[in-house]
Amino acid sequence: MDKLSIALPIFFSKPVAKRAFKVALIVGTILAFINHGDIILSGKLTSECWVKMMLTAFVPYCVSSVTATLAIMEQRTATHPS
């Protein structure tokens, strides 16, 4: 079984997605205020800004998901070496 077929179900699993969503919510909000704080506070958000903020939150979601997936795979390898 190749690594991708093992990694994908972990990456899309409910526990990993739930944790990544929490990380994205917190880190994405902080990054949105750093990058777009002036526009947010002025209330002049455009649809382009909303898209950029969603993509900004997607980055920590992916980083968290990949990190969790790799950690789970490493743990499984350590406990059940092939």
ZISULZI-V549907 format. One record per helix or strand. SS is the DSSP state (2 for helix, 1 for strand). FROM is the first residue (numbers start at 1). TO is the last residue. Records with the same first field share a line. If there is no record, write none. Layout:
SS=FROM-TO  FROM-TO
This chain:
2=3-11  14-42  47-79
